[in-house]
Amino acid sequence: MTRSILITGGSRGIGRACAWHLARTEGAHLVLLGRDAQALAATAEGVRQAGGTAESHVADVTDRARLAGIARTLGPLDGLVAAAGISGMTPVDRDSDAFFDEILAADLTGPWNSVRAFLPRMGPGGRIVLVASVLGRFGVPGYGAYCAAKHGLIGLAKALALELIDRGIVVNAVAPGWVDTDMAQTGIHQIAAATGQTEAQFRAQAEAAVPVKRFFQPEEIAHGVAWLLNPANSMQVGQCLNLDGGVVQN
Ligand SMILES: NC(=O)c1ccc[n+]([C@@H]2O[C@H](COP(=O)([O-])OP(=O)(O)OC[C@H]3O[C@@H](n4cnc5c(N)ncnc54)[C@H](OP(=O)(O)O)[C@@H]3O)[C@@H](O)[C@H]2O)c1
């Protein structure tokens, strides 16, 4: 039986890798959400080449009405991956609150909106994975909004897991470390500039701080997400799976 799995942030990075992995390993039907129609179309093409089927919907996860409208067009869903997110520095002394609000809206309220919109399409056996971060496990100076959102997201996964388990729906989170995507590239650029290093110097320092001494590829995160989405997983419930090469050990 072909599973139907919705991925927010399916246009790029980790979300796209999850789509391609699920297409390749089980021929899944992927419902892809993102803001960039062209990038979504490219992911969908990759899904088809990998043996799956796909449909794309341009949507901003902060737009509840849009998400509800999409949900009304969908058939049953077996899984939801909330991977859409943004990052960036929000130093506490900055004049404006706008970026803080933007990050919280996309990274914490966005997954909440996504679960609320698509849960009615999910029955017993459903699987939900919220993509958090190691910055949901510890603080990093200058990243208050992102750390707050990702800590909050892990809390949301714990609460939803207990709320939905009696419906046969399993909720978990993942906490990736550095993953080679556009987001990581922007982060390297910003932190290098803020700390007076070259990007190569900062990257070398960041890799040295990971016990396995490297960044990860999006496909590697997709393996962890796929495990939590698997019907075989009904014991890992309300947990946050660290996918960080040994940085966090609890
Ligand atoms: N890369 C890392 O090192 C890392 C580490 C830990 C956790 N994460 C988390 O992993 C997730 C994916 O990140 P990534 O590294 O794959 O980043 P990415 O390459 O920048 O991709 C971000 C994705 O999120 C989508 N997105 C962003 N804001 C959105 C919004 N308001 N509505 C709908 N879609 C939105 C983007 O879609 P469009 O381009 O179509 O707008 C894109 O598909 C994020 O939640 C991030 O916080 C990343």
Ligand as a Chemical Component Dictionary entry (heavy atoms), coordinates in Angstrom:
data_LIG
# 
_chem_comp.id                   LIG 
_chem_comp.type                 NON-POLYMER 
_chem_comp.pdbx_formal_charge   0 
_chem_comp.three_letter_code    LIG 
# 
loop_
_chem_comp_atom.comp_id 
_chem_comp_atom.atom_id 
_chem_comp_atom.alt_atom_id 
_chem_comp_atom.type_symbol 
_chem_comp_atom.charge 
_chem_comp_atom.model_Cartn_x 
_chem_comp_atom.model_Cartn_y 
_chem_comp_atom.model_Cartn_z 
_chem_comp_atom.pdbx_ordinal 
LIG N1  N1  N 0  20.871 22.883 7.865  1  
LIG C1  C1  C 0  21.113 22.708 9.135  2  
LIG O1  O1  O 0  22.286 22.736 9.561  3  
LIG C2  C2  C 0  19.979 22.436 10.101 4  
LIG C3  C3  C 0  20.326 21.990 11.370 5  
LIG C4  C4  C 0  19.323 21.717 12.289 6  
LIG C5  C5  C 0  18.007 21.897 11.933 7  
LIG N2  N2  N 1  17.685 22.353 10.694 8  
LIG C6  C6  C 0  16.252 22.527 10.401 9  
LIG O2  O2  O 0  15.900 21.721 9.296  10 
LIG C7  C7  C 0  14.798 22.319 8.612  11 
LIG C8  C8  C 0  15.150 22.434 7.137  12 
LIG O3  O3  O 0  16.284 23.281 7.017  13 
LIG P1  P1  P 0  17.278 23.216 5.775  14 
LIG O4  O4  O 0  18.649 23.180 6.319  15 
LIG O5  O5  O -1 16.809 22.195 4.831  16 
LIG O6  O6  O 0  17.047 24.704 5.208  17 
LIG P2  P2  P 0  16.863 25.254 3.736  18 
LIG O7  O7  O 0  17.685 24.510 2.775  19 
LIG O8  O8  O 0  17.021 26.726 3.887  20 
LIG O9  O9  O 0  15.326 24.906 3.436  21 
LIG C9  C9  C 0  14.315 25.498 4.188  22 
LIG C10 C10 C 0  12.984 24.993 3.677  23 
LIG O10 O10 O 0  11.959 25.576 4.471  24 
LIG C11 C11 C 0  11.009 26.201 3.609  25 
LIG N3  N3  N 0  10.416 27.344 4.290  26 
LIG C12 C12 C 0  11.027 28.279 5.027  27 
LIG N4  N4  N 0  10.141 29.141 5.530  28 
LIG C13 C13 C 0  8.925  28.732 5.093  29 
LIG C14 C14 C 0  7.605  29.205 5.271  30 
LIG N5  N5  N 0  7.337  30.288 6.009  31 
LIG N6  N6  N 0  6.579  28.527 4.692  32 
LIG C15 C15 C 0  6.839  27.440 3.937  33 
LIG N7  N7  N 0  8.077  26.940 3.723  34 
LIG C16 C16 C 0  9.087  27.593 4.289  35 
LIG C17 C17 C 0  11.792 26.582 2.369  36 
LIG O11 O11 O 0  10.905 26.663 1.303  37 
LIG P3  P3  P 0  10.965 27.800 0.149  38 
LIG O12 O12 O 0  12.392 27.975 -0.216 39 
LIG O13 O13 O 0  10.142 27.200 -0.937 40 
LIG O14 O14 O 0  10.382 28.986 0.787  41 
LIG C18 C18 C 0  12.734 25.391 2.233  42 
LIG O15 O15 O 0  12.080 24.310 1.598  43 
LIG C19 C19 C 0  14.562 23.673 9.275  44 
LIG O16 O16 O 0  13.492 23.562 10.174 45 
LIG C20 C20 C 0  15.858 23.927 10.028 46 
LIG O17 O17 O 0  15.659 24.753 11.138 47 
LIG C21 C21 C 0  18.636 22.622 9.756  48 
# 
loop_
_chem_comp_bond.comp_id 
_chem_comp_bond.atom_id_1 
_chem_comp_bond.atom_id_2 
_chem_comp_bond.value_order 
_chem_comp_bond.pdbx_ordinal 
LIG N1  C1  SING 1  
LIG C1  O1  DOUB 2  
LIG C1  C2  SING 3  
LIG C2  C3  SING 4  
LIG C2  C21 DOUB 5  
LIG C3  C4  DOUB 6  
LIG C4  C5  SING 7  
LIG C5  N2  DOUB 8  
LIG N2  C6  SING 9  
LIG N2  C21 SING 10 
LIG C6  O2  SING 11 
LIG C6  C20 SING 12 
LIG O2  C7  SING 13 
LIG C7  C8  SING 14 
LIG C7  C19 SING 15 
LIG C8  O3  SING 16 
LIG O3  P1  SING 17 
LIG P1  O4  DOUB 18 
LIG P1  O5  SING 19 
LIG P1  O6  SING 20 
LIG O6  P2  SING 21 
LIG P2  O7  DOUB 22 
LIG P2  O8  SING 23 
LIG P2  O9  SING 24 
LIG O9  C9  SING 25 
LIG C9  C10 SING 26 
LIG C10 O10 SING 27 
LIG C10 C18 SING 28 
LIG O10 C11 SING 29 
LIG C11 N3  SING 30 
LIG C11 C17 SING 31 
LIG N3  C12 SING 32 
LIG N3  C16 SING 33 
LIG C12 N4  DOUB 34 
LIG N4  C13 SING 35 
LIG C13 C14 SING 36 
LIG C13 C16 DOUB 37 
LIG C14 N5  SING 38 
LIG C14 N6  DOUB 39 
LIG N6  C15 SING 40 
LIG C15 N7  DOUB 41 
LIG N7  C16 SING 42 
LIG C17 O11 SING 43 
LIG C17 C18 SING 44 
LIG O11 P3  SING 45 
LIG P3  O12 DOUB 46 
LIG P3  O13 SING 47 
LIG P3  O14 SING 48 
LIG C18 O15 SING 49 
LIG C19 O16 SING 50 
LIG C19 C20 SING 51 
LIG C20 O17 SING 52 
# 
